[in-house]
Amino acid sequence: METPPIRYEEMDLLLNDLYSRYGYDFSEYSKASLLRRIQRLFTLDKFPSFAEFRYRLQTDIHYFRRFVEEITVNVTEMLRDPGFYRTLRTNILPVLATYPFIRIWHAGCSTGEEVYSMAILLKEAGLLHKSLLYGTDINPQVIEKARKGIFPVSQMQKYSENYIQSGGVKDFSSYYTANYHLAKFDSSLTQKMIFSTHNLVSDFSFNEFQLILCRNVLIYFERDLQSKVFKLFDYSLEKFGYLALGSKESLRFSSIADRYRQVGKEKIWRKVHEAG
């Protein structure tokens, strides 16, 4: 039997349910992208009707957790876009080195690969000892994976290539211990990390940072939500701090754009003025 398509009005009903029942607000996520992911889960789990799908989400907390895990996008890799990390090494970290203590926030960190990437760069720059890396995500399941620092060995060759292209000069395998099909990253990296759930839609700032990274998350948000998140980042970033976005994201048309200057060709901006 062919799975019936979910209509936008039905999706809105579902999102209202989830907000009322669990406090999760997906209403300002990109509608087309969200509908595709909800439809995929609906089809995958073979619900005979939308009503049953809706009822299951309202009454089964375990199924709701599966929903969050499937609906939030968790595609990441270590040292993704090596040119970006090369810029961090050469242009950004030397400036951060002048601070007595460095606080970095990875917002929407998924399973944490980019947090580990940053820890490696900081260690090689001799800055990890005076740094603290915060990794946050709306999805508690991926945060738990990030805390463990265990990733598939099958990814290590790709990550090693990214590492070399980003300017790494050591043997990348020195940062992890391989055991069968898993690679566990060194505890000297994880001890400088704090992972926790944080909802960019509804939660507030929790510290002041010198560098905030939110890469390839905002492309899934509607413009109004993007604006809200940019204001959150602006409030959380100290003057002369840096904000890094994904390759398809930009500050250019945001309400905070006039307070920032882009650093080179990468999607990194420096905060040069405080809010008036």
C-alpha positions in Angstrom: 0.0 0.0 0.0 1.4 3.4 -1.0 2.1 5.8 1.9 -0.2 8.9 1.8 1.7 12.2 1.5 1.6 14.5 4.5 0.1 17.9 3.8 1.6 21.2 5.1 -1.5 21.8 7.2 -1.0 18.4 8.8 2.6 19.1 9.5 1.6 22.4 11.2 -0.8 20.4 13.4 2.0 18.0 14.3 4.4 20.8 15.1 1.9 22.5 17.4 1.4 19.1 19.2 5.1 18.7 19.8 5.5 22.3 21.1 2.5 21.9 23.5 3.6 18.4 24.6 7.4 18.5 24.7 8.4 22.2 24.3 10.2 21.6 21.1 9.6 24.4 18.5 10.2 23.4 14.9 7.8 26.0 13.5 10.5 28.2 12.1 12.5 25.5 10.4 12.5 25.5 6.6 9.1 24.1 5.7 10.0 22.2 2.6 13.1 20.6 4.1 11.2 19.7 7.3 8.3 18.2 5.4 10.6 16.0 3.4 12.2 14.6 6.6 8.9 14.0 8.3 7.5 12.3 5.3 10.6 10.1 5.1 10.1 8.9 8.8 6.4 8.4 8.2 7.1 6.2 5.2 10.0 4.4 6.9 8.0 3.4 9.9 5.0 2.3 7.8 2.2 4.2 9.5 -1.2 3.5 7.9 -2.5 7.0 8.5 -1.3 10.5 9.6 -3.7 10.3 12.6 -1.8 7.2 14.0 1.6 8.9 13.4 0.4 12.0 15.2 -1.1 9.9 18.1 2.1 7.9 18.5 4.2 11.1 18.7 1.8 12.6 21.3 1.8 9.5 23.6 5.2 7.8 23.2 8.2 9.7 24.5 10.6 7.1 23.1 9.2 7.5 19.6 9.4 11.3 20.0 13.1 10.9 20.7 13.4 8.9 17.5 11.6 11.7 15.7 14.0 14.3 17.0 17.0 12.2 16.0 15.6 11.6 12.4 14.3 15.1 11.8 17.4 17.1 13.0 20.1 17.0 10.4 23.3 15.2 11.6 25.7 15.3 8.8 29.2 16.3 9.8 32.9 15.3 9.4 36.2 16.1 11.0 38.0 19.1 9.4 35.3 19.5 6.8 36.3 22.1 4.3 40.1 22.0 5.0 40.6 25.6 3.6 38.3 26.8 6.4 40.5 25.1 9.0 43.7 26.4 7.4 42.3 29.9 7.8 41.6 29.2 11.5 45.2 28.0 11.9 46.8 30.9 10.2 44.5 33.9 10.8 42.3 33.2 13.8 44.2 31.1 16.4 47.2 33.5 16.5 44.8 36.3 17.6 43.1 34.0 20.1 46.5 33.2 21.5 46.7 36.7 22.9 43.8 36.0 25.3 44.4 34.7 28.8 41.5 32.2 28.3 39.7 31.0 25.2 36.0 30.0 25.1 34.7 28.5 21.9 31.1 27.5 21.2 30.1 24.9 18.5 26.4 25.5 18.1 24.5 22.6 16.5 27.6 20.4 16.9 25.8 17.1 16.0 28.0 14.1 17.0 31.0 16.4 17.7 33.5 15.8 14.9 34.1 19.6 14.5 34.6 20.0 18.2 37.4 17.4 18.1 38.8 19.1 15.0 39.1 22.4 16.9 40.7 20.7 19.9 43.4 19.2 17.6 44.1 22.7 16.1 44.3 24.2 19.5 46.6 21.5 20.8 49.0 22.0 17.8 48.9 25.7 18.4 49.8 25.2 22.1 46.5 26.7 23.2 44.4 23.8 24.3 45.5 24.1 27.9 43.9 27.5 28.2 40.8 26.7 26.1 37.3 25.4 26.8 35.1 24.1 24.0 31.4 24.0 24.3 29.4 21.7 22.0 25.7 22.0 21.9 22.8 20.5 19.9 19.0 20.1 20.2 19.3 16.3 19.9 20.4 14.6 23.2 21.3 11.3 21.4 24.0 13.0 19.2 25.3 14.9 22.3 25.8 11.5 24.0 27.8 10.2 21.0 29.9 13.4 21.0 30.8 13.0 24.7 32.2 9.5 24.0 34.6 10.6 21.2 34.2 7.3 19.4 33.9 7.4 15.6 34.0 4.8 12.8 37.5 3.7 11.8 36.2 3.7 8.2 36.1 7.5 8.3 39.7 8.0 9.5 41.3 8.0 6.0 39.1 10.8 4.9 39.7 12.7 8.1 43.4 12.2 7.8 43.3 13.7 4.3 41.3 16.7 5.5 43.8 17.1 8.3 46.8 17.2 5.9 45.0 19.7 3.6 44.2 21.9 6.6 47.9 22.3 7.4 48.3 19.4 9.9 51.9 18.2 10.1 51.6 15.3 12.6 50.4 11.7 12.1 46.6 12.0 12.4 46.4 8.5 13.9 48.3 9.8 16.9 45.1 11.4 18.1 43.1 8.3 18.4 43.3 4.6 19.4 41.7 2.2 16.9 39.9 -0.9 18.2 38.4 -3.1 15.5 35.9 -0.8 13.6 36.0 2.1 16.1 38.4 4.9 16.8 38.4 6.5 20.3 39.9 10.0 20.5 42.5 10.9 23.1 41.2 12.0 26.6 43.6 15.0 26.5 41.2 16.4 23.9 37.9 15.5 25.6 38.8 16.9 29.0 38.6 20.4 27.5 35.1 19.9 26.1 31.6 20.4 27.6 28.7 18.9 25.7 25.1 19.7 26.5 21.7 20.1 24.8 20.8 23.6 23.7 17.9 24.7 21.5 18.8 27.6 19.3 15.1 28.4 18.8 14.2 28.9 22.5 17.3 28.8 24.8 19.3 31.8 25.9 23.0 32.7 25.8 25.0 30.9 28.5 28.5 32.5 28.3 30.7 35.0 26.5 32.8 33.6 23.7 35.8 34.6 21.6 34.8 32.2 18.7 31.4 30.8 17.8 31.0 28.2 15.0 27.6 27.3 13.6 28.3 25.6 10.3 25.6 24.3 7.9 22.8 24.6 10.5 21.1 27.9 9.6 20.4 26.7 6.0 17.6 24.6 7.6 16.0 27.7 9.3 13.5 30.2 7.9 14.8 33.8 7.7 13.1 35.0 10.9 14.6 32.2 12.9 18.0 32.9 11.3 17.7 36.5 12.4 16.8 35.4 16.0 19.9 33.0 16.1 22.2 35.7 14.7 21.1 38.0 17.6 21.8 35.2 20.1 25.3 34.8 18.7 25.9 38.5 18.6 24.9 38.8 22.3 27.1 35.8 23.2 30.2 37.0 21.3 32.6 39.5 22.9 33.8 42.5 20.9 36.5 41.4 18.4 35.4 37.8 18.7 34.8 35.7 15.6 31.6 34.0 14.1 32.1 31.2 11.6 29.3 29.9 9.4 28.9 27.2 6.8 29.8 27.5 3.1 26.3 28.3 2.0 25.5 30.7 4.9 26.2 34.4 5.3 25.8 37.4 7.6 25.5 39.7 4.6 21.7 40.5 4.9 21.3 40.0 8.6 20.4 42.8 11.1 23.9 42.4 12.7 25.9 42.6 9.5 27.1 46.2 10.0 28.9 45.3 13.2 31.0 42.6 11.5 33.8 42.4 9.0 34.6 39.2 6.9 38.0 37.7 7.4 39.4 36.7 4.0 37.4 34.5 1.7 36.1 32.0 4.3 32.8 32.4 6.0 34.3 33.9 9.1 33.4 37.3 10.5 34.9 39.4 13.2 32.8 41.5 15.5 34.2 45.1 15.3 31.3 47.0 16.9 29.0 46.4 19.8 25.2 46.9 19.5 24.3 50.5 19.8 
